[in-house]
Amino acid sequence: MDTGALVLRDALMRCIRAFFHERGFIEVETPIRLKTPCMELHIDAEPAGDHYLRTSPEIFHKQLLAAGHGRIFEIGKCFRQGEYGRLHHPEYTMLEWYRSHADYMDMLEETRLLVEAVAALRNRGFGEWTLLGISEAFREFAGWDPVAEYDADRFDIDLVEKVEPALGRIAGPVVLIDYPAEAAALSRRKPGNPLVAERWELYIDGIELANAYSELTDAREQRGRFEACADRRRELGKAVYPIDERFVEAVGRMPPSGGVAMGIDRLLMVLAGADSLDGLVAFRSPCDA
């Protein structure tokens, strides 16, 4: 990593912390090594002895929300097994934040303000933001509607091979919004349309930067989604993790809330105008192949 990248990373971290402190958030620290990782279909946790390294701090943040902490954020290391490439490292830095009594549209506006604040570090703007419904994007770029006829394998393949490349040709930030409910295991369903989950993802220059939900607050439904995910992971030959009972219980006590997870390394990549993560980290992760 060159000196310029180190200086820009430091400025980015300072800017992010100032942004949240000015808005009444508190910075928290949560465990990195845990017994039960959060279960998601395509995310595999890195083993650490008889525990795992976290893939996200989400399970702890939601317990803090349930305990009454309404504005929290964390910047910390997360890990995903087997992910390495231009846009993926198995060890990466995540910014995650949550607000009680907010939904995914509130979080979108807050994300827009954060992106504007960090863009000022390079004296640049990203232009107009485009909101693009998942149904609309897939009909245009992949020829089908995953909300009307969900197919998990086809959805994942077409998202990567057809939709995301097309987003890179759209000027300015692009927000893919209103996902199929089956593709948003931790998000609440949209009122009046149970086929849709209140989830969005942010892309800039075709690079996925952030993922956001109106958080699910129904413990019974959360358990059912985890059980369905476990069945699907078993079918795919993946490790099946136990259900974290404290997390499920906390989901049922949470107030309506919104949350966002943002990749700091990718955000730095966009700010620096780099085409890979490799030159933006000071040291190679011991988890790398």
C-alpha positions as CSV (number, residue, x, y, z in Angstrom):
1,M,0.0,0.0,0.0
2,D,1.4,3.4,-0.9
3,T,1.5,6.4,1.4
4,G,-1.4,8.1,-0.5
5,A,-3.7,5.2,0.1
6,L,-2.8,5.1,3.8
7,V,-3.5,8.8,4.2
8,L,-6.8,8.5,2.3
9,R,-7.9,5.6,4.5
10,D,-7.1,7.6,7.7
11,A,-9.1,10.5,6.4
12,L,-12.0,8.2,5.4
13,M,-12.1,6.7,8.9
14,R,-12.0,10.2,10.6
15,C,-14.8,11.4,8.3
16,I,-17.1,8.4,9.0
17,R,-16.7,8.7,12.7
18,A,-17.3,12.4,12.7
19,F,-20.5,11.9,10.5
20,F,-22.0,9.4,13.0
21,H,-21.0,11.2,16.2
22,E,-22.6,14.4,14.8
23,R,-25.8,12.5,14.4
24,G,-26.0,11.1,18.0
25,F,-24.7,7.6,17.2
26,I,-22.4,5.8,19.6
27,E,-19.5,3.6,18.4
28,V,-19.6,0.0,19.7
29,E,-17.3,-2.9,19.6
30,T,-18.6,-6.5,19.4
31,P,-17.0,-9.9,19.4
32,I,-15.0,-11.0,16.3
33,R,-14.7,-14.7,17.4
34,L,-18.0,-16.4,18.0
35,K,-19.6,-19.8,18.5
36,T,-22.5,-19.4,16.1
37,P,-22.2,-17.3,13.0
38,C,-25.2,-15.7,11.3
39,M,-26.6,-18.2,8.7
40,E,-26.8,-16.9,5.2
41,L,-27.0,-19.0,2.0
42,H,-23.9,-17.9,0.2
43,I,-21.7,-16.6,3.0
44,D,-19.3,-19.1,4.6
45,A,-17.7,-18.4,8.0
46,E,-14.0,-18.8,8.6
47,P,-13.3,-21.4,11.3
48,A,-11.2,-20.3,14.3
49,G,-10.6,-23.4,16.5
50,D,-13.9,-24.5,17.8
51,H,-15.4,-21.1,17.0
52,Y,-15.8,-18.9,13.9
53,L,-14.6,-15.5,12.8
54,R,-17.6,-13.2,12.3
55,T,-19.0,-12.5,8.8
56,S,-20.8,-9.5,10.2
57,P,-21.4,-7.8,13.6
58,E,-25.2,-8.0,12.9
59,I,-26.2,-10.6,15.5
60,F,-24.7,-8.5,18.3
61,H,-26.0,-5.1,17.0
62,K,-29.5,-6.4,17.0
63,Q,-29.2,-7.5,20.6
64,L,-28.0,-3.9,21.4
65,L,-31.1,-2.6,19.6
66,A,-33.3,-4.9,21.6
67,A,-31.6,-3.6,24.8
68,G,-32.6,0.0,23.9
69,H,-29.5,1.4,22.1
70,G,-31.2,3.2,19.3
71,R,-28.3,4.6,17.3
72,I,-25.1,2.5,17.0
73,F,-22.3,2.0,14.5
74,E,-19.2,-0.2,14.3
75,I,-16.1,-0.2,12.1
76,G,-14.3,-3.5,12.3
77,K,-12.8,-6.5,10.7
78,C,-15.0,-9.3,9.3
79,F,-14.1,-12.5,7.5
80,R,-15.6,-14.7,4.8
81,Q,-14.1,-18.0,3.8
82,G,-12.9,-18.6,0.2
83,E,-13.5,-15.0,-1.1
84,Y,-10.6,-13.6,-3.0
85,G,-10.5,-11.4,-6.2
86,R,-10.5,-7.9,-7.5
87,L,-13.5,-7.0,-5.2
88,H,-13.2,-9.6,-2.5
89,H,-10.7,-10.3,0.3
90,P,-11.4,-13.0,3.0
91,E,-10.5,-10.3,5.6
92,Y,-12.1,-6.9,5.1
93,T,-13.2,-3.8,7.0
94,M,-17.0,-3.4,7.5
95,L,-19.0,-0.3,8.6
96,E,-22.3,-1.3,10.0
97,W,-24.9,0.9,11.6
98,Y,-28.5,0.7,12.9
99,R,-31.2,3.1,13.9
100,S,-34.3,2.3,15.8
101,H,-37.7,3.6,14.5
102,A,-36.3,3.9,11.0
103,D,-36.8,2.0,7.8
104,Y,-34.8,1.2,4.7
105,M,-35.7,4.5,3.0
106,D,-34.5,6.5,6.1
107,M,-31.3,4.5,5.9
108,L,-31.0,5.3,2.2
109,E,-31.1,9.1,2.8
110,E,-28.5,8.7,5.6
111,T,-26.3,6.7,3.3
112,R,-26.6,9.4,0.6
113,L,-25.5,12.0,3.1
114,L,-22.5,9.8,4.2
115,V,-21.4,9.2,0.7
116,E,-21.6,13.0,0.0
117,A,-19.5,13.6,3.1
118,V,-16.7,11.2,2.1
119,A,-16.7,12.2,-1.5
120,A,-15.7,15.7,-0.4
121,L,-12.4,14.2,0.8
122,R,-11.5,14.0,-2.9
123,N,-13.4,17.2,-3.9
124,R,-15.7,15.2,-6.1
125,G,-19.4,14.3,-6.4
126,F,-21.0,11.2,-7.7
127,G,-23.9,12.8,-9.5
128,E,-27.6,11.9,-9.4
129,W,-28.7,8.8,-7.7
130,T,-30.8,6.3,-9.6
131,L,-33.3,4.0,-7.8
132,L,-34.0,0.9,-9.8
133,G,-36.5,-1.8,-8.7
134,I,-35.2,-5.3,-8.8
135,S,-38.2,-6.4,-11.0
136,E,-37.5,-3.6,-13.4
137,A,-33.7,-4.2,-13.5
138,F,-34.1,-8.0,-14.2
139,R,-36.8,-7.5,-16.8
140,E,-34.5,-5.1,-18.7
141,F,-31.2,-6.8,-18.3
142,A,-32.0,-10.5,-17.7
143,G,-35.4,-10.9,-19.3
144,W,-37.5,-12.1,-16.3
145,D,-38.9,-10.9,-13.0
146,P,-37.5,-12.7,-9.9
147,V,-40.2,-11.2,-7.7
148,A,-43.0,-12.9,-9.7
149,E,-41.1,-16.2,-10.3
150,Y,-38.2,-16.6,-7.9
151,D,-35.5,-19.0,-8.8
152,A,-32.6,-18.8,-6.4
153,D,-29.8,-20.2,-8.7
154,R,-31.0,-18.2,-11.7
155,F,-31.3,-15.0,-9.6
156,D,-27.7,-15.2,-8.3
157,I,-26.2,-16.0,-11.7
158,D,-28.1,-13.3,-13.6
159,L,-27.4,-10.7,-10.9
160,V,-23.7,-11.3,-11.3
161,E,-23.5,-11.9,-15.0
162,K,-26.2,-9.7,-16.5
163,V,-27.5,-7.1,-14.0
164,E,-24.4,-5.9,-12.2
165,P,-22.4,-5.3,-15.4
166,A,-25.3,-3.2,-16.8
167,L,-25.3,-1.1,-13.6
168,G,-21.7,-0.1,-14.2
169,R,-22.9,1.6,-17.4
170,I,-25.3,3.9,-15.5
171,A,-23.8,7.2,-14.5
172,G,-23.8,8.0,-10.8
173,P,-24.8,5.8,-7.8
174,V,-27.4,3.2,-8.5
175,V,-29.7,1.7,-5.8
176,L,-31.2,-1.7,-6.5
177,I,-34.3,-1.8,-4.3
178,D,-37.2,-4.1,-3.3
179,Y,-35.7,-7.6,-3.4
180,P,-37.6,-10.8,-3.6
181,A,-38.5,-11.8,-0.1
182,E,-36.5,-15.1,-0.5
183,A,-33.4,-13.1,-1.2
184,A,-33.5,-11.1,2.0
185,A,-33.4,-13.4,5.0
186,L,-33.0,-10.7,7.6
187,S,-35.4,-8.1,6.1
188,R,-39.1,-7.5,6.8
189,R,-41.6,-7.9,4.0
190,K,-43.1,-4.8,2.3
191,P,-46.5,-4.0,3.7
192,G,-49.2,-4.9,1.2
193,N,-46.8,-7.0,-0.9
194,P,-45.4,-10.1,0.9
195,L,-43.4,-11.1,-2.2
196,V,-41.1,-8.1,-1.7
197,A,-38.5,-7.4,1.0
198,E,-37.5,-3.9,2.1
199,R,-33.9,-4.3,1.0
200,W,-31.6,-2.2,-1.2
201,E,-28.0,-2.4,-2.4
202,L,-25.9,0.5,-3.5
203,Y,-23.6,0.4,-6.5
204,I,-21.1,3.1,-7.6
205,D,-19.1,2.6,-10.8
206,G,-20.7,-0.9,-10.9
207,I,-19.1,-1.8,-7.5
208,E,-21.5,-3.0,-4.7
209,L,-20.8,-0.9,-1.7
210,A,-23.7,-1.3,0.8
211,N,-26.6,-3.5,1.7
212,A,-29.5,-2.3,3.7
213,Y,-32.8,-3.6,5.3
214,S,-35.8,-2.6,7.1
215,E,-35.1,-5.1,9.8
216,L,-37.3,-8.1,10.5
217,T,-38.7,-8.0,14.0
218,D,-40.8,-11.2,14.0
219,A,-38.8,-13.9,15.9
220,R,-41.0,-16.8,14.6
221,E,-40.5,-15.8,11.0
222,Q,-36.8,-15.3,11.6
223,R,-36.5,-18.8,12.9
224,G,-38.4,-20.2,9.9
225,R,-36.1,-18.3,7.5
226,F,-33.0,-19.7,9.3
227,E,-34.4,-23.2,9.1
228,A,-35.1,-22.9,5.4
229,C,-31.6,-21.5,4.8
230,A,-30.1,-24.4,6.8
231,D,-32.0,-26.9,4.6
232,R,-30.8,-25.1,1.4
233,R,-27.2,-25.0,2.6
234,R,-27.4,-28.7,3.4
235,E,-28.6,-29.4,-0.1
236,L,-25.6,-27.5,-1.5
237,G,-23.2,-29.4,0.7
238,K,-22.3,-26.4,2.8
239,A,-21.7,-26.2,6.5
240,V,-24.9,-25.8,8.5
241,Y,-24.6,-23.6,11.6
242,P,-26.7,-23.8,14.7
243,I,-29.4,-21.2,15.1
244,D,-28.3,-18.5,17.6
245,E,-31.2,-18.5,20.1
246,R,-30.1,-15.2,21.7
247,F,-30.3,-13.5,18.4
248,V,-33.7,-14.9,17.5
249,E,-35.0,-13.8,20.9
250,A,-33.6,-10.4,20.4
251,V,-35.2,-10.0,17.0
252,G,-38.6,-10.4,18.7
253,R,-37.8,-7.6,21.1
254,M,-36.4,-5.1,18.6
255,P,-38.2,-1.9,17.8
256,P,-38.8,-1.2,14.1
257,S,-35.3,-0.5,12.8
258,G,-33.2,0.0,9.8
259,G,-29.6,-1.1,9.2
260,V,-26.8,-0.7,6.6
261,A,-23.6,-2.7,6.0
262,M,-21.0,-0.9,3.9
263,G,-17.6,-2.2,2.7
264,I,-14.9,0.3,3.7
265,D,-12.2,-1.2,1.5
266,R,-14.5,-0.9,-1.5
267,L,-15.5,2.6,-0.6
268,L,-11.8,3.5,-0.4
269,M,-11.4,1.8,-3.8
270,V,-14.0,4.0,-5.4
271,L,-12.6,7.2,-3.8
272,A,-9.1,6.4,-4.9
273,G,-10.2,5.5,-8.4
274,A,-8.5,2.1,-8.1
275,D,-9.5,-1.0,-10.0
276,S,-8.6,-3.6,-7.3
277,L,-8.6,-3.9,-3.5
278,D,-5.0,-5.2,-3.6
279,G,-3.2,-1.9,-3.4
280,L,-5.4,-0.5,-0.7
281,V,-4.6,-2.7,2.2
282,A,-1.3,-2.4,4.1
283,F,-0.8,-6.1,4.7
284,R,-2.0,-9.3,3.1
285,S,-4.4,-11.2,5.3
286,P,-3.2,-14.5,6.8
287,C,-6.6,-15.9,5.6
288,D,-5.7,-15.3,2.0
289,A,-5.0,-18.3,-0.2
